């Protein structure tokens, strides 16, 4: 079916700045037509989108509702080892099919006119299809098999369920690449236990938050808590790993390697550093070495809007849902492992105070995007500067770099045709 969305070239910046991905025009955060094109090319395009944990739908008939971009979606376990995903919209008159965030069904029935669908999304029944006493009803040639729900492709990797609108997107592991797939398998090598979930509304364009995720060097400057209590500082051994497209990245560091000699931390002049602070209850930061590679902080961004988080033993998946050109909603799912001891579980829950809307670390990330959004509206053709760590898109042995931010824009431009 041909797209009815205006081509990105006509709606967004017609020409990207000559400096390439080391410059980004403010207009990409404020253009409604570009936002509409993103829904078509990114969220409904040839890209895999995370839709849930397999353990969230453990029994046949268990489901959860979610979003891919601004499209409502249902994920359901449709067989013992089978998952189905389809658009949460009745094929008859377009009504929302399922309102509950999760539950159990034998079939999905639209409340409006009682069209009924199987767990695979096939139309199985139409109320009064044959009319009553020979009057009314659907035409004799009405074929239910031609009116199923809009089905999505589904693949599962280490208990994470992904879906795509595309029939041509590469298989999931090929799409992610060897390095990104290996990190997913590292994080989900054991059966997962979901600990809780919540969401927060951010008053900024969704891409500003994804830039923030991929900007590894802001953490020591914006987040007072991280630096003061030495959780994640740029003086630690670490780096950035990018895939070939630039769209996927991993930022990582190792707490045990921290040495401040000869750095800006030694002078004590950084805003995000104050040695006068201490914790009344140090258990908040108690942790244990969980991974044999020594990495204590790892943020993986999977294009376009998924984040896999390891902050010490605080583990989470974040998914960002656009809610319009100037607003988005960030969904957090915290997890541990089924074989966690009671003490390990308590540690994870205590460390969860670091993240979320009021997190000791994440709180600033929830507002800083709005600081940008409120300041750029009058200057759509002005540009951001992305030159920290050079102007290239490549993996680096330092986190004092915007390489992964440039990588996001490289991948974005490719998909959007900009």
C-alpha positions in Angstrom: 0.0 0.0 0.0 1.5 3.4 -1.0 2.3 5.7 1.9 0.1 8.8 2.4 2.7 10.5 4.5 4.5 13.4 2.9 8.1 12.4 2.1 10.6 13.3 4.7 12.5 15.3 2.2 9.5 17.6 1.7 8.5 18.0 5.3 11.8 18.1 7.2 15.0 20.0 6.4 15.4 19.7 2.7 19.2 19.7 3.0 21.1 18.5 6.0 23.9 20.9 7.1 27.1 20.4 5.1 28.9 19.4 8.2 26.9 16.2 8.3 26.0 14.5 11.5 28.2 16.8 13.6 25.4 19.3 13.1 21.6 18.8 13.7 19.1 21.4 12.7 16.6 22.3 15.5 13.8 21.8 13.1 14.0 18.0 13.5 12.6 18.4 17.0 9.7 20.7 16.2 8.4 19.8 12.7 4.9 18.1 12.8 5.2 16.7 9.3 8.6 15.2 10.0 7.0 13.6 13.1 4.3 12.0 10.9 7.0 10.7 8.5 8.9 9.1 11.4 5.8 7.1 12.3 5.7 5.6 8.8 9.5 5.1 8.2 10.8 4.3 11.6 8.1 2.8 13.8 6.1 1.2 11.0 9.2 0.7 8.8 11.9 -1.9 8.3 12.9 -1.9 12.0 12.5 -4.3 14.9 10.6 -2.9 17.9 10.6 -4.3 21.5 7.1 -5.2 22.6 7.6 -7.1 25.9 9.2 -9.8 27.9 8.1 -13.4 27.3 7.6 -13.8 31.0 5.0 -11.1 30.9 2.7 -13.4 29.0 3.5 -16.8 30.4 0.4 -18.8 29.5 -1.4 -19.3 26.2 -4.0 -16.5 26.0 -2.0 -14.1 28.2 -1.6 -10.7 26.6 -0.3 -7.2 27.2 -1.1 -4.0 25.3 1.7 -1.7 24.3 2.7 0.8 21.6 4.9 1.0 18.6 5.3 4.7 17.9 1.8 6.0 18.0 0.2 2.7 16.9 -1.5 0.6 19.7 -0.4 -3.0 19.7 -1.3 -6.3 21.4 1.3 -8.9 22.3 -0.2 -12.3 23.1 1.1 -15.8 23.7 -0.8 -17.6 21.0 0.8 -21.1 21.6 3.1 -22.8 24.0 6.1 -21.5 22.1 4.4 -19.0 19.9 3.8 -15.2 20.2 1.6 -13.1 18.1 1.4 -9.3 17.8 -1.1 -7.2 15.9 -2.5 -3.7 15.8 -5.0 -3.0 18.6 -7.7 -1.9 16.2 -10.7 -3.7 15.0 -10.7 -4.4 11.2 -14.4 -3.5 11.0 -14.8 0.2 12.1 -11.4 0.9 13.6 -12.4 0.7 17.3 -9.8 -0.1 20.0 -10.0 -3.8 20.5 -8.5 -4.2 23.9 -8.3 -1.6 26.7 -6.7 -3.5 29.6 -2.9 -3.2 30.0 -2.7 -7.0 30.5 -4.9 -10.1 31.0 -6.0 -13.4 29.6 -8.3 -14.1 26.7 -9.4 -17.1 24.6 -10.2 -14.7 21.8 -10.4 -10.9 21.3 -13.9 -9.5 20.7 -14.6 -5.9 19.8 -17.2 -4.3 22.1 -18.6 -2.2 19.3 -20.0 -4.8 16.9 -18.7 -8.0 18.4 -16.3 -9.0 15.7 -14.2 -11.9 17.2 -10.6 -12.7 16.5 -8.3 -15.7 17.4 -5.1 -15.4 19.4 -3.3 -15.2 16.1 -5.4 -12.2 15.0 -7.6 -14.1 12.5 -11.2 -12.9 12.2 -13.3 -15.9 13.3 -16.8 -14.5 13.9 -19.0 -11.6 12.8 -22.2 -11.0 14.8 -25.3 -11.3 12.6 -23.2 -12.1 9.6 -26.2 -14.0 8.1 -28.7 -11.4 9.2 -32.0 -12.4 10.9 -34.7 -14.3 9.1 -33.1 -13.8 5.8 -32.8 -10.0 6.1 -29.7 -7.9 6.6 -26.3 -9.4 7.2 -23.1 -9.3 5.2 -23.0 -10.0 1.5 -22.8 -13.7 0.5 -19.3 -13.2 -0.8 -18.0 -11.7 2.4 -14.8 -13.6 3.2 -13.7 -13.4 6.9 -10.1 -14.5 6.0 -9.7 -11.2 4.1 -10.4 -9.1 7.2 -7.9 -10.2 9.9 -6.2 -7.8 12.3 -3.0 -6.1 11.0 -0.4 -8.7 12.0 3.2 -8.0 12.7 6.3 -10.2 12.4 7.5 -11.5 15.7 10.9 -12.8 16.8 12.3 -13.6 20.3 15.8 -13.1 21.5 16.8 -14.3 25.0 13.2 -13.9 26.3 12.8 -10.4 24.7 9.9 -10.2 22.2 10.3 -7.9 19.2 7.8 -7.1 16.4 8.0 -5.4 13.1 5.5 -4.1 10.5 8.0 -5.0 7.8 8.1 -8.2 5.8 11.6 -7.3 4.5 13.5 -6.3 7.6 16.5 -8.6 8.2 16.2 -11.3 10.9 16.5 -9.9 14.4 20.1 -11.0 15.2 21.3 -9.8 11.8 19.5 -6.5 12.3 21.2 -6.0 15.7 24.6 -7.2 14.6 27.0 -9.5 16.5 28.2 -7.0 19.1 24.7 -5.8 20.1 23.3 -9.3 20.1 26.1 -10.5 22.4 25.3 -7.7 24.9 21.6 -8.6 24.9 22.5 -12.3 25.6 24.9 -11.1 28.3 22.1 -9.2 30.1 19.5 -11.9 29.6 21.5 -15.1 30.0 19.3 -16.3 32.8 15.5 -16.4 33.2 14.2 -13.0 34.1 11.9 -11.9 36.9 10.0 -8.7 36.4 10.2 -6.5 39.5 7.9 -3.7 38.5 7.2 -1.0 35.9 6.1 2.6 35.6 6.1 5.4 33.1 6.8 9.1 33.0 5.7 11.8 30.5 8.6 13.9 29.1 7.7 17.3 27.7 10.1 17.2 24.8 10.5 15.6 21.4 11.4 11.8 21.7 14.7 12.2 19.9 16.0 14.6 22.6 15.7 11.8 25.1 17.4 9.2 22.8 20.3 11.7 22.3 20.6 12.0 26.1 20.8 8.2 26.3 23.6 8.1 23.8 25.4 11.1 25.2 27.8 9.3 27.7 29.8 12.3 28.7 27.0 14.4 30.2 26.7 12.0 33.2 29.7 13.5 35.0 28.4 17.0 34.4 24.7 16.9 34.8 24.3 14.2 37.5 25.6 15.4 40.8 24.8 12.0 42.5 26.8 9.9 40.0 30.0 11.9 40.4 29.8 12.7 44.1 29.4 9.0 45.1 31.7 7.7 42.4 29.2 5.5 40.6 30.1 6.5 37.1 32.9 8.9 36.2 34.8 9.5 33.0 38.0 8.7 34.8 36.9 5.0 34.9 37.9 2.5 32.2 35.2 2.4 29.6 34.2 3.2 26.1 31.6 3.3 23.3 30.7 0.4 21.0 28.7 1.2 17.9 27.3 -1.1 15.2 28.0 -0.4 11.5 24.8 1.7 11.1 25.6 3.8 14.1 22.0 3.4 15.4 22.8 0.9 18.1 25.4 1.6 20.8 26.7 0.5 24.2 28.3 2.9 26.7 30.1 1.1 29.5 32.4 1.6 32.4 34.1 -0.2 35.3 34.0 1.3 38.8 37.0 -0.6 40.1 39.3 1.2 37.5 38.6 4.7 38.7 41.7 7.0 38.9 41.2 10.7 39.1 44.8 11.8 38.8 45.4 14.3 36.0 41.7 14.8 35.4 39.2 17.6 36.0 37.9 15.5 39.0 41.2 16.1 40.8 40.7 19.8 40.9 37.3 19.5 42.5 35.9 22.3 40.3 33.2 20.3 38.5 29.6 21.4 39.3 28.6 17.8 39.5 31.0 17.0 42.3 30.7 17.9 46.0 32.7 16.0 48.6 30.6 17.6 51.4 27.7 15.2 50.7 27.5 11.8 52.4 24.8 9.1 52.7 23.0 8.6 56.0 22.1 5.1 54.9 24.9 3.6 52.7 22.9 0.5 51.9 21.3 2.6 49.1 24.4 2.0 47.1 25.4 -1.4 48.3 26.1 -3.8 45.3 27.9 -6.9 44.3 30.0 -7.7 41.2 27.5 -9.3 38.9 29.2 -9.8 35.6 32.6 -11.4 35.1 33.8 -8.8 32.6 34.0 -6.2 35.4 31.5 -3.8 33.8 29.4 -2.1 36.4 27.6 0.5 34.2 26.3 -0.3 30.8 23.7 1.5 28.7 22.7 -0.1 25.4 20.6 1.9 23.0 18.8 -0.1 20.3 17.5 2.1 17.4 15.2 3.8 17.5 13.8 3.9 21.0 14.8 1.0 23.3 17.3 1.1 26.2 18.8 -1.8 28.1 20.2 -0.6 31.4 22.7 -1.9 33.9 23.6 0.6 36.7 25.5 -1.6 39.1 22.8 -4.2 39.9 19.9 -2.0 38.9 18.6 -3.6 35.7 15.9 -2.3 33.4 14.5 -2.0 29.9 13.2 1.4 28.9 11.0 2.1 25.8 10.2 5.5 24.6 6.8 6.2 23.0 6.3 9.4 21.0 3.1 11.3 22.0 3.3 14.2 19.6 6.1 16.4 18.3 6.8 17.9 21.7 5.9 15.1 24.1 6.8 11.4 24.8 6.2 8.8 27.4 9.1 6.7 28.8 8.2 3.2 30.0 10.5 1.5 32.5 10.5 -2.2 33.3 12.8 -3.3 36.2 14.0 -6.8 36.3 16.2 -9.3 38.1 16.7 -13.0 37.7 14.6 -15.9 38.9 17.6 -17.4 40.8 18.3 -14.1 42.7 18.7 -14.6 46.4 16.4 -12.6 48.8 19.4 -10.3 49.6 20.2 -9.8 45.9 16.5 -8.9 45.3 16.6 -6.4 48.1 19.7 -4.9 46.7 18.1 -4.5 43.3 15.1 -2.8 44.8 17.2 -0.4 46.9 19.3 0.5 43.8 16.1 1.2 41.9 16.1 4.5 43.8 18.7 5.6 41.3 16.4 5.5 38.4 12.9 6.6 37.3 11.0 10.0 37.4 12.4 10.9 40.8 15.6 8.8 40.6 18.7 10.0 42.4 20.4 9.8 39.0 17.7 9.8 36.4 15.7 12.8 37.7 17.7 15.3 35.7 17.3 13.3 32.5 13.6 13.8 32.8 13.8 17.6 32.6 16.9 18.4 30.6 15.2 17.6 27.3 12.5 20.2 28.0 15.3 22.7 28.7 16.2 22.2 25.0 12.7 22.0 23.7 11.6 25.3 25.2 14.6 27.2 23.9 14.7 26.1 20.2 11.2 26.8 19.0 12.0 30.2 17.6 15.2 29.1 15.8 14.2 26.0 13.6 17.2 26.4 11.3 19.8 26.8 14.0 21.9 23.8 14.7 23.3 21.7 17.6 27.1 21.0 17.6 28.2 17.4 18.0 32.0 17.4 17.9 33.0 16.0 21.2 35.3 13.0 20.3 35.6 14.2 16.7 33.1 14.2 13.9 33.1 10.5 13.0 30.8 7.6 13.7 32.8 4.9 15.3 33.5 2.9 18.4 35.9 4.6 20.8 37.9 3.8 23.9 36.6 6.8 25.7 33.2 8.1 26.8 34.2 11.8 26.4 32.6 11.7 23.0 29.4 12.3 21.1 30.1 9.5 18.6 27.0 7.5 19.5 24.8 10.6 19.2 26.3 11.1 15.7 25.6 7.5 15.1 21.9 7.9 16.0 21.6 10.7 13.4 23.5 8.7 10.8 21.0 5.9 11.1 18.1 8.2 11.4 19.0 10.0 8.2 19.4 6.7 6.3 15.9 5.5 7.3 14.3 8.9 6.8 15.9 9.8 3.5 17.3 13.1 4.8 
